Amino acid sequence: MIKLLACRIAALRNVLSVLTVAIALSSCSTSFRETDVLIVGGGASGVAAGVQSSRLGATTMIVEPTTWLGGMLTSAGVSAVDGNYRMPAGIFGEFRDRLAEHYGGLDALKTGWVSNVLFEPSVGNAVMHSLVEAESNLTVEYEAGPVAIEQRADGTWNVQFEGKDGRKFDVHAKVLIDGTELGDVAKQVGVGYDVGMESRTVTGEDIAPDSALNIVQGITMVAILKDYGRDVTMAEPADYDPQEFACTCQNELCTDPDNIGQNYSPSYMMDYGKLPNNKYMINWPVAGNDIYINLVEMTPEEREEALEEARAKTLRYVYFLQHELGMNTLGLADDEFPTDDLLPFIPYHRESRRIHGLTRFTLNHITKPYDTADPLYRTAIAVGDYPVDHHHKTYDGPDSLPAIGFYPIPSYGLPMGVVIPKDVDNLLVTEKSVSVSNIANGSTRLQPVVVQIGQAAGAIAATAALNGVKPSEVSVREIQKIVLDAGGYIMPFLDVEKGDARFKPYQRIGASGLLRGEGRNVNWSNQTWLRADDALLAGELADFCGFYGLEPVGGTPDREVKLAEAVALIASVASGEVDADGVLSTYGIAAKGDGDTITRGEFALLVDSVLDPFTSRGVDITGHFTGPAEK
């Protein structure tokens, strides 16, 4: 009996012990997590970084301050993709393809004239969630943000987060990625950065201002309207004055015949951002809802207060459309953003802090990729093709701004070094906070590029974490291979689509610098071509000969090279016979005679298959070769 009582007392003690522990745990406000890669911000870059990192086998966590994923593509309502329609790289391409599947094909996305890819933000958010939920190595915490960030002595990170519901948790990570909209993590941990416009003496860009200016691009609080089929005119907002928007398009209130708004009829203006299902994205820069507010260095509280005017301006503009232009059946969509005012979670930030990275990408690297001191094109991990587009019309300060307009550029490759800070280890920076000039940011800020930036950062972070090295020590070529294998681009060539068997060889040869691309501007289209179908000319072999330390090819530079001559040149490096017919036949190219002219594309395929210069000769982060070519 005594023994039984003792057992019961012991059992009771165990129960009480368990209850005590449970109560202690329930009252403890902090939990601890371990992960290889931690991403602060689930925006366009953050989602791509998380998906790519997890796909490489790294445990990965995203912490996002809202309940949505996708940042400017979704949470900011900028659901009209600018650029890269012919270069659907990597995860951006997956995102676009899932939108097409949802709506019934790519043509179903061409609902407005500003873009070839338009969609409802809520659908984009659902796609982003589906991408994340498919990854077993990836977890997401919503409605939480960092309150303290510490780098430990071993270089790893400890980040303390707090949720809107009061929950607190710490995350210990090997590599940290700043996926915030304004580079807030980079600032908090001491990364050097710039805000505003650099002078041309710093960047060497002809269209940069003479002196540095602390001016950023205007932001926009986008609105998504839908057609309700009945009068839904809102009550007149406070401080409403129709003259604020009088010249947004052709209407009787605009009395200036030379105003740019006179070029647009009301219907044409609205079709700019027309979305599927009779919705409209209101992100109109001509006397519309752009506004100049420099939020970058404000505290979170100051930002929220300043954004009240951005929200108010957008509501005034919506009322103008309804009341002055007669669009009274269009109202704020009640099935898009779960916010009190039905406006997006965040504004469209076009500009941020720009970190001091291992490399700085400027307009000159875009327009003259082969003529800069550092051949950064060899290190590219993303591509873009949108013109340099700056929004400064709402700035009314004393400074005189350069006339940038839509500065034409070729399509380009963005280098790996822009996401790696030069002064803080085990940190990567994404979104619009990468190491580019203010001018170049006018193109690199666009959604497809920012998604690719995130994907590359995820690849670098996972590779570093899994191999126990710093991101700055990761091989450029290794990351480029990951990007290519993931359906991405490292060169902005349009000769073949990425599903073609020739795509990767062309990409690798271009990134090796053995054949140069040719940039073109065709109306609004910014392009670069390998010119794969053109005959190979003797003068175009200079880079190949220099790469392998060969004597220059003789004859006039414009002489067409014959197959036999090209094969002999490759064989001299390979120190053996070259089965040209065998190689080319694998790409569906019929046998050619020795006296036939060889095309640039055929030469690229032979060199890639026989010599593999992409793998055999590495490059450093600045694009310079790290050793002699292997023969």
N, C-alpha and C positions, 0 to 999 in steps of 0.2 A: 504493500500500500504506500509505504514511504517512497519506494523506488518509483512507483507510478506518479505520485505527487511531484516528485523531483523532475520527472520527465515533462510533466505538464507545465511546471514552472519554467523549465528550460525552453519549452516550446513557446510559452507566452513571452519570455524574454526575447526570443528570436523574432516573434511577430512585432513586438514593440520596437526592436532594433530596426527592422525593415521599415516600419512606419515612421520611425524617427528619421531615417535616411531619406525616405520619400518626401517627408515634410521639408527637410532641409533642402533637398533638390528643388522642390516646387517653389520654395521661397528664394532660392538663389537666382539672381537675375542674369547671370552670365553663363553661356555655354562655350565650349571650345571645339574648333574644327581644324583639321589638317588637310592640306591640299597641295598639289604640285604647283598649280597655276591659279592665281586669284585675279579676277577682272572686276574692277570697280566701274560699273556702268554697263547696262545692257542695251546700248544704242546700236547703231548700224555696225560700228566696229566691234563693239563688245560681244554681240551675238556671234559674229563671224569668228572672232578670236576664240570664243568658247567652244564653238562647234569644231573648229580645226584642231585646237589643242586636244580635245577629248578624243577625236578620231585618231590621233597619233598615240593614244594610250595613256596620256597624262590625266590624273585626277584634276578636275577643273571646277571652279566655282565662279558664278557671276552674281554680283550683288547689285540690284537695280532699285532706284528710289521710287519708281511707280509700279503699277501692276502690268504695264505693257512692255513689250520688247521691240526694238527697231529704231528708237531714237528719231532722227529727223525724217526717216521714211514713214514712220507711223505715229509716234507720240507727238511729233511736231506737225503732223498733217501734210508734209510735203510729199504727197503721194503721186508725184509726176517725176519720173526718173530722167535726169539730165545726162545724156551722153552714153557711150559704150554700147549702143544698140547692136553694133556689128562685132563687138568684142564682149560677149557675155561670160566674163571670167569667173571661174570658181564658184564660190557660194553665192555671189551676186547672180550668176547664171542660174543656179538652182532656185533662188528666190524668184527670179523672173519666170522660170519654167513652171513653177508651182502656181504662180498667178495666172499664167496662160491656161494651165489645166483647170483652174477654178472657173475662169470666165469663158473657156471654150476656144482657146487658141491665141496666138500672138496678135492676130488682127483684132481680136476683141479688146485688146488693151489700148488700141489707137483711137481713143475717144475724144481727145483734145489735141490742138495743134502744137502745143509747147513740147510734146514728148511723144515717143512711140510706146511708152509703158506708163499707163495711168491706172489707178486702182483705188478702191476705198481703203482708208487707213485701217479700219477694223479688220479687213481681209488680210492686209499686210501683216498686222499684228498676229493674226491666227497662223499665218504661214511661218512667221518667226518662232512662235511657240511650238509649232510642229517640228521645225528644224532642231530646236533645243531638246524637246522631249524624246527625240529618237536616239539621243546619245546617252549611253549608260554611264559614262565617266563624268557626266556633267550635271551639276546641281545649280539651282537658281534660288536666291533669296530675294523676295520682293519687298518693296516699301521699307527699305533700310538704306542707311548711308554711313560712311566712315566718320568717326568722331576722334580717332587718334591713330596715327600710323608710326610704327617704329621699325627701323632696320636693325637687326641684331648684329652681333660681332661677326657671325659667320656669313653675313650677307643676306640671310633670309628675312622675311617680313612678318611682323605681327600687326594686324589691323583690327581695331575695335570698332564694331558697328552697333548702331542703335536703330531699332525699328520704330515706325510710327505708333505701334501699339505698346511701346515701352520696352519690348524685349531687347536684350543685349547679347551679343556673341562676339567672340574673338576668333580670328582666322589666322593660322600660321601657314605661310606659303613660301615656296622656294623662289618663285618669280611672280612679280606684281605687274599688272597691266592697267594703265590709266585709260579707261574708256569713257571718261566724263566728257561732257559737251564743251567745257572751257578749260581743260587741263588743270583741274583743281588738285588732283593728287600730285602731279609733277611739281606744282608750286609748294605744296605742303612738305614735300621731302627734299626740297632744296635744289631742284633742277633749274639751271639758267634758262631764260627765255626772253622773247621779245613780244611786245604788243604794239600794233599799229604798223606804220609804213617805214621801212628802212630807206635811207638815202641811196641814191644811185652809186655813190662812192663806196658804199659797203657791198652792194650786190652786183654792181657792174651792169645793171639793167637800164637800157636806154629810156624806158618809159616810167622808171621810178622817179619820185620827186627829188629835187636838189637837196633837200634837208629832210631828216626824219620827222614824222608826224605821228602824234599819239591819237590816231583816228582809226576806227574800225568800220567795217561795213554795217549798214543798217540791218536790223533784225526784223522779223515779221511774225506776228501772232496770226497764223493762218486760220481761216474759217472753212468749214465744210458745210455747204448748203445743199439742201435737197428740195425737190419740187413736190409740194404737198397738194398741188392741184386746187388750192383755195387760198384766200387772202390770209396770210400769216404775218402781216406787217407788225413789227414790234412797236412798243411804246418809244417815243422819241427819247434818245439817250441824252444825258446831261451834256451841256456844252456843245450841242450839235450846231454846226454851221455848214450848210451845203457848199459854200465856197472852198472849204477845205479839200473837197474832192471834185470840184467843178470840171476840171480838165482831165479827168480820168479816161474819158472817151468822148466821142461826138455827142453833144447834147446842148440844149439852148443856154445852159448856165455857163458854158465855156465860150468866152468872147474873144479869146486870143487865137487868131487864125493860124498862127505859126506854132502853136503848142503841139508837142508830139502826140498828145491824146487825140488830136483831130484825125490821126491816121487810123483810128480804130472805132468801128461801129460798136454799139453796146453788145450786140449778139456776138460779134467777133471777139470782143474782150472776154466775154463769158466762156466762149468755147476754148479759150486759152487753156484752162484747167478743167475742162469737162471730164467727169469721171463716169464709170459705168453706173447703171441704175439711176439715171437722172439726178446725179449729184455734181457738185461743182467745187473745185478747190479754189479758194480765194487767196491768191498770193500774187497780187498784181502790183508791179513796181511803178506804174505811171499814175502819180497822184492817188495811190491806193493805200494799202495797209502796211507798207514798209514804214519803219520809224527808226530814228537814230537814238539809240540808248547804248552807251558803252558800259556793259554789265561786267566786263571781264574781272576787274579787281574789286568788285563789290562783295560784301559778305552775303551769305544766303538770305538774310533778312532784308538787306538793302535791295537785293535783286527782286525779291517778291514784291516789295513796295514799288520799285521802278516799273515792273511789268504790269502793274495796274493800268498805267497809261497806254501800254501797248494793247492790252485787252480792250480798253475803252475806245481806242482809235479804231480797232477792227469792228467793234459793235457799231460805232458811228458810220463806218463805211458800209456795213451791211444794211443799215437803215437808209443810207443814201441810195443804194441799189434798189431797195424796196420802194421808197417813197418818191425819189426824184426820177428814177429810170423806169418805174412801173413794174419792177420785178417782184410784185407782192405775193406771188405764190412760192417764192423761194425763201426758206428760213433755215436757221441753224439745224443741222441734222440731229435728230434725237436718238439715232441709233449708231452713232460713231463713238464719241468720247464720253466716258462715264464721269464727267465733271459737272460741277454745279452750273456753270455758264455755258456748257456744251462746246467750249473752245478746247483746243489741244492742251495736253499736259504741260508742254514746254514750247517756247518760241523756236523759230527757225534761226539758229545761230549760224551765220556765214563765216564767222571769224572767231579765233580764240587766241590764247597764248600760243606762241610757236617756240618750241624748245630749241636749245642748242644741242644738236645731235652730232653723231659721228660724221655725218655729211650734211651739207645744206644744199637743197635743191632750188635752183633759181630758174627764171625765164630763159636764161641762156642755155641751160641744160636741156630745155625743151626745144628751143628753136635751132640750136647748134650742137646737137649731142656728140658729134664727132670732133668738135673743135674747141673743147674746153680742157683746162689743165688736168682735171680728173675725169676720166671716161666713165661717169657714173652709170651710163646706159648698160654697161656690162653687169651691173649688180641689181638690175631692176627686179622687183617682186610684185608689181602691179602696173596697170596701164590705164591711160585716160585719153580722151579725145575731145573734151569740151573746151571752147575758147575761154580765154581769161575774162571772167565776168565779175565786175565789182559793182556793188550797190551803194552808191554814195549820194544819191539825189536828195535824201532827206537830211543830210548834214548841212547845217546852216551856221557853222562857226566861222572864225576869222581866217582859217587857213585856206590857201589855194591848192586845190587837189589836181593831180595830173588827169588828163583826159584819156582814160583807158578804153572805154567802150567795150566792144566784144573783140578783143585783140586776137587776130587769127594765129593759130599755131598748128604744127603737125601733131598727130597723135604721138604719144610718148610713153616711156617707161619710168616709173618712180623708183628710186634706189632704196635698197634695204637700210642704209644708214640713217634714214630720216626718222625711224621709230626708236632708235637706240640713243638715249642721252649720253653725252660724253663725260658727265661728271657724277653719275649715280649708277651703280651696278645693279643687276637683277631687276631692272625696271624697264618696261617698254611703254611707249606713249603712242596713242592712236587718235582717231577722229581728225579734227582740224588743228590739232595741237602738235603735229609733226614738224620736223625741221625743214621747213620750206620758207622761201621769201614771201613777203606780203603779196607781191604781184603773182607769184606762182600759185599761191593759195586760191586765187580767183578761179583756178581750174581744178586743183587737187581736192578742193572742198566738196566736190559733187559726190552724190550718193554712191555710184558704182565704184569710184576710187576709194572712198572711205570704207566700204565693205571689204575691198581687197586689202587695204591697209590692215584692217583687223584680222583678216585671215592670215596674212603673212606674220603678224605679231603673234598670233596663236601658234603658228608653226615654229617660230623662233623660241617662244617661251617653253613649249613642250619639249623641243629638242634640247634646250639648255637644261631644263629640270631633270629630264630622264637620263642625261649624260653627265650630270654633275659639273657643268661648266657655266660660265657667264654668257649671257646673250651676245656680248661683244666678241666672244670666242667661237661662236657658231659659224660654220663654213657658209659662205655666200652660196656656193654651188649646191650645197645640201638643201638649203631652203628653196632655191630655185627649182630643184628637182621635185621637192614636195609640192610646190605651187603648180608645176606642170602636171604632175600626177593627179592633182586634185581638180584638173580642168581649168587651171588658171593660165594667164599669159605672163610672159616676162619681156616680150618684145611686142610692139603694137602693130604687127604686120597683118594685113587684110587679104593676103594672097589666097589662103585657104582657111576654111572654118576649123575649129578646134577638134572636130571629130575626124578630120582627114588624117590618114597615115603620115602625110608629109608635115603635119603641123609641128610636132615636137622637133624634128630635125631642123626645120626652118628657124624655130625659136632658138634652138641651141647654137646654131651657126651665127645667128644675128647677135646673140649675147656674147659670143666669143670674139666678135668683131672681125670675122673673116670676110663677110660681105656686108656692105652698108645698106641700110634702108633709105628710101627716098620719101621725104615728106611732101605732102600736097594739100592745098586748100581748094576745095571744090564747093563754092557757095558756102553753106553753113557747115559742110562736112570737113573735118580735119582728119587727115589720113596719113599713113605711112605704109609703104609697100616694099617688100623684098625685090619686087620685079622678077619673080621666079620664072616667068615665061620668056623673058628677054634673053637674047644671046649674051653669053659671057664675053666680056671684052678684056683684052690683054691688060689694060690699065687698071681693071678692077681686081687683078690678082696681087696688087701691091701689098694689101693687108695680109693675105695668105703667105706670101713670101717673107714678109717681115716677121710674122708669127713663128715661122719655122726656120728663120735665119737663112733663107735661100737667096740666090742672086735674082734681081728683077727679071721678069720675062721680057724678051726682046720684041722689037717691032713697035709700030705706032700704038698709042694707047687705045685707039678706037678699033683695033683689029679684032675680028671675031676669033675666038679660041676654038680649035677643033677638039673633038673627043679624044683623039689619040694623044694630043699634047697635054690635055688636062689629066688623063690617066697616067701618063709618064711622070708628070709633076707630083701627083699623089703617091705614085709608086716609089719615087725617090725619097720620100719621107718615110714611107712604110717599109722600105727595104725589102720589097717583094712584089709579086705580081698582084694586079688589081683586077678582079672579075667585075668589070663595069656592067656588063649585061646582066649578070646575076643579081647585083645590087639593085639596079634600076627596075628589073622585072618584079622585085618584091613590092614595088610601088605602082605596078601596073603600067610601066613605061616600056614600050617596044624596043627591041634591039636596034642599035644605031651603028652606022659604019664609022670607021676611024676618021674618015674625012668629013663627017658631019659636024656641024656646029653644036656645041654643048650649051645648054641654057644655064642661067644662074641657079635655078632650082635644082637641076640635075647635078650640077657641081656641088651644091650644098648637101644633097643626099649622099653623094659619093664620099665627100670629106667627113661627114658625120658618121657614116657607117664604117669606113675604113680606118680613120684616124682618131675619131672621138675627141676632138680638141676641147670640147666643153668639160669633159671629165679629166682629161690628161693635164690640163693647165689651170690651176686655180687663180682666183683674183682676190685681192683684199677688199676691204669695205669701200675704198675709194675707186675701185675698178682697175687698179694696176695689177699686172700679172705677178704672181708670187714666186715664180721660178721659170726655168726654160721649158719649152714644149718638149714633151716626151715623143720620141720618134720610134 
